[in-house]
C-alpha cells in the first residue's frame, strides 16, 4: 500500500493497520512507537491465550486510559497530560540560580522578589515546563544550555546571567508570559567529531554555526527527547549493527533522518520540518553538567 510517498506492507492485520496509521500521520511519537508494538503483542496474547493471569485494578485502569489516548489520537486530539500521545505542555517563566560552589536552584520567577544578592548567585530567566510543582519531571533540568538541547523538555532562554536586581528589573520591564510547546517527534542535529558525540541541537541553531563549528559528521534525528537522539547516534559507533542508519530504529526510540556533512544533515532536517531559519543564541549555560560533557 502507498501512503503519500511511503510504501508499506499491508495485510489487513493489526501490525499492518499500525504501519498505515503511522505512515498517514495519525499516530505520533518515537517512544510510543515501541509501546504500540508491545501493545499489539499483548493484544494477540489476549485474543489467542494459552493460559490466564490476574492483574490489579491499577493495571486495568491504565490499559483503559491508554486505549482512550489511542482513540483520541486517531481522531486528531492529543491527550492533556497523556502518557502515550500527550498534548503540548505548558511552560512558565522560571529563574535559575547557581554559585561557584556548584549549587543550582530553580524557582518561579516571582521568587526574585524574595531573594538577595548576598549569597553570590548568578541568575538566569528561562521558559520551562519543568517548573517547581510541575508534573513534568526533568532529570536534566539543571543542565540548561541556550545552544544545546540538554533538558528533557524544551526550555527557552530569556535573559541572563546576571544579578538578582538586574533579573528583576528585566522581568518587570518585559513581563514575559508562559506558553505551550509540543515535545513529541522533535528534530535534532548532532555533531560527531574527533571521536566525540556532542549534545543535540535544534536545526535552526545548528544552521547558525560558524564554518569551524560545522566540521565533522552530522546526524539528523527525530526523537521525543534529546537523550534518545544522543543514545542512538552514540550507538551507531558502539553497536553499528544494532541501530538503524535510516528510518525507524527497532532498538531505540529514534528515527534516523540522515547523516553526512553539515549541509547534508541540515537538508535532511528541512525535508522533515521545512525551511530552517538560522539562529545564533547567546552561549549561556549552567556550568558543570555530568550528563552532557561534550559541547562547543
C-alpha positions in Angstrom: 0.0 0.0 0.0 1.2 3.5 -0.8 0.5 6.3 1.7 1.7 9.6 0.3 5.2 8.7 -0.8 5.6 5.8 1.6 5.2 2.2 0.6 4.1 -0.1 3.5 3.4 -3.8 3.7 -0.3 -4.1 4.4 -2.1 -7.4 5.0 -5.1 -6.2 6.9 -3.8 -7.4 10.3 -3.2 -5.3 13.3 0.5 -4.7 12.6 -0.4 -3.5 9.1 -3.0 -1.2 10.5 -0.5 0.3 12.8 2.0 0.8 10.0 -0.7 2.5 7.9 -1.7 4.8 10.8 1.9 5.8 11.3 2.5 6.5 7.6 -0.7 8.5 7.4 0.4 10.6 10.4 -2.5 9.5 12.6 -0.1 8.2 15.3 3.0 10.1 16.5 5.8 9.9 19.0 9.0 7.8 18.8 8.8 6.5 22.3 5.2 5.4 21.8 6.2 3.5 18.6 7.8 0.8 20.7 4.9 0.8 23.1 2.5 0.3 20.3 4.4 -2.8 19.2 4.2 -4.2 22.7 0.5 -3.4 23.0 -0.1 -5.3 19.7 1.8 -8.3 21.1 -0.2 -8.2 24.3 -3.5 -7.9 22.3 -2.5 -11.0 20.4 -1.8 -12.9 23.7 -5.2 -11.9 25.0 -7.0 -12.8 21.7 -5.2 -16.2 21.4 -4.5 -17.2 25.0 -2.6 -20.2 26.2 -3.5 -19.5 29.8 -4.6 -16.6 32.0 -3.3 -14.3 34.7 -4.7 -11.8 37.1 -3.9 -8.1 37.2 -4.7 -5.4 39.8 -7.2 -2.6 39.2 -4.4 -0.1 38.6 -3.2 -2.0 35.6 -6.7 -2.3 34.3 -7.3 1.4 34.7 -4.1 2.2 32.9 -5.0 -0.1 30.0 -8.3 1.7 29.6 -6.6 5.1 29.8 -4.1 4.0 27.1 -7.0 2.9 24.9 -8.7 6.2 25.3 -5.5 8.1 24.4 -5.2 5.9 21.3 -8.7 6.7 20.2 -8.2 10.4 20.9 -5.0 10.5 18.8 -6.6 8.6 15.9 -9.2 11.4 15.8 -6.5 14.1 15.9 -6.7 15.1 19.5 -3.7 14.5 21.8 -4.5 14.0 25.5 -3.6 16.7 28.0 -1.2 15.0 30.5 -1.2 11.9 28.4 1.2 9.0 28.8 1.3 7.9 25.1 0.1 10.8 23.0 0.4 13.9 25.2 -0.9 17.4 24.3 1.6 20.3 24.3 2.8 21.1 27.7 2.6 24.5 29.5 5.8 26.4 30.2 6.2 29.1 32.8 8.9 31.8 33.3 11.3 30.5 35.9 14.5 31.7 37.4 17.6 29.5 37.7 20.5 30.4 40.0 23.9 29.0 40.7 27.1 29.8 42.5 30.7 28.9 42.5 30.2 26.1 45.0 28.1 24.1 42.5 24.7 24.8 44.0 21.9 25.1 41.3 18.4 26.1 42.1 15.1 26.7 40.2 12.1 28.7 41.3 9.1 30.6 39.9 10.3 34.0 38.5 8.5 35.9 41.2 10.8 34.4 43.8 13.3 37.0 42.7 11.4 39.5 44.8 12.2 37.5 48.0 15.9 36.9 47.4 19.1 38.9 47.9 22.5 39.1 46.1 24.4 38.4 49.3 24.8 34.7 48.5 26.9 35.2 45.4 24.5 33.6 42.9 24.1 34.3 39.2 20.6 34.4 37.9 19.1 33.3 34.6 15.5 33.6 33.3 14.0 30.9 31.0 10.7 29.3 30.0 10.5 25.8 31.3 7.9 23.0 31.6 9.8 21.6 34.5 9.0 24.4 36.9 8.6 23.7 40.6 5.4 21.8 41.2 5.1 20.7 37.6 4.1 17.1 36.8 6.8 17.0 34.1 9.9 15.8 35.9 13.2 16.5 34.1 16.3 14.7 35.3 18.4 17.2 33.4 16.7 20.5 34.4 20.0 21.8 35.9 21.9 21.3 32.7 20.2 24.1 30.7 22.1 25.4 27.7 20.8 28.1 25.4 22.5 26.5 22.3 22.1 22.8 23.0 19.1 20.7 23.9 20.2 19.4 27.2 16.9 19.4 29.2 14.4 16.7 28.6 11.6 19.2 27.8 12.2 22.2 25.6 13.4 25.2 27.5 13.8 28.7 26.1 16.4 31.3 27.1 15.0 34.7 28.0 17.6 36.7 30.0 20.9 36.5 31.8 23.1 35.6 33.5 23.3 38.5 35.9 22.4 39.8 39.3 19.1 39.3 41.1 18.3 43.0 40.8 19.0 43.1 37.1 17.0 40.0 36.5 14.0 41.5 38.4 14.3 44.8 36.5 14.2 42.9 33.2 11.3 40.8 34.4 9.3 43.9 35.4 10.1 45.7 32.2 9.4 42.9 29.7 6.7 41.0 31.7 7.2 37.7 29.7 4.4 35.2 29.6 4.3 31.5 29.7 3.4 29.4 26.6 2.8 25.9 25.4 5.2 23.7 23.5 5.0 20.2 21.8 7.9 18.0 22.7 6.9 14.9 20.7 8.6 14.0 17.4 11.2 16.8 17.6 14.0 17.0 15.1 17.6 17.2 16.4 21.0 17.6 14.8 24.1 16.1 16.4 27.7 16.6 15.6 30.3 13.8 15.7 33.9 15.0 15.6 37.2 13.7 16.9 35.6 10.6 18.4 33.1 12.7 20.4 29.3 12.9 20.1 28.1 16.3 21.1 24.8 17.2 22.7 21.8 17.6 20.3 20.9 21.0 18.8 17.8 22.4 17.3 18.2 22.6 13.5 17.9 26.4 13.5 20.8 26.7 16.0 22.9 24.2 14.0 22.2 26.3 10.9 23.7 29.3 12.5 27.1 27.7 13.4 30.4 29.0 12.0 32.3 27.1 9.4 34.7 25.9 12.1 31.9 24.6 14.2 30.3 22.8 11.3 33.2 20.4 10.9 32.7 16.6 11.4 29.9 14.2 10.7 26.4 15.3 11.4 23.3 13.2 12.2 19.7 14.4 11.9 17.3 12.5 14.2 13.6 12.6 15.1 13.0 11.8 18.7 10.8 12.8 21.6 13.7 13.6 23.9 17.3 14.7 23.2 18.8 11.8 25.2 17.1 9.3 22.9 18.7 11.0 19.8 22.0 11.1 21.6 21.9 7.4 22.6 21.0 6.4 19.0 23.9 8.3 17.5 26.4 7.1 20.1 25.1 3.6 19.4 25.9 3.9 15.7 29.6 3.7 16.6 29.4 1.3 19.6 26.8 -1.0 18.1 26.7 -0.3 14.4 24.6 -3.4 13.6 22.0 -2.7 16.3 20.9 0.8 15.5 19.3 1.7 12.1 21.0 4.2 9.9 17.8 5.1 8.1 14.2 5.3 9.2 12.8 3.9 12.4 15.2 2.2 14.8 13.8 -1.0 16.2 16.1 -0.9 19.2 15.6 2.6 20.5 13.1 5.5 20.4 14.6 7.4 17.5 14.1 7.8 13.7 17.2 8.4 11.6 16.6 11.1 9.0 20.1 11.4 7.6 23.8 11.6 8.1 26.8 13.3 6.4 28.2 16.7 6.2 26.6 19.7 8.0 24.9 20.7 4.7 23.5 17.2 4.1 22.2 16.9 7.7 20.6 20.3 7.5 19.0 19.4 4.2 17.6 16.2 5.9 16.1 18.5 8.7 14.5 20.8 6.2 13.0 17.8 4.3 11.3 16.9 7.6 10.2 20.3 9.0 10.5 22.8 6.2 12.7 25.8 5.8 15.1 26.3 8.7 16.0 29.9 9.6 19.5 30.2 11.2 19.7 31.4 14.8 22.7 32.1 17.0 21.6 32.4 20.6 23.9 33.5 23.3 26.4 30.9 24.6 24.7 30.7 28.0 24.6 27.6 30.1 24.5 26.2 33.7 28.1 25.0 34.3 29.3 21.5 35.2 26.9 19.1 33.5 28.0 15.4 34.0 25.5 14.0 31.6 26.4 16.4 28.7 30.2 16.8 28.9 30.8 17.5 25.2 29.7 20.8 23.9 31.4 23.5 21.9 
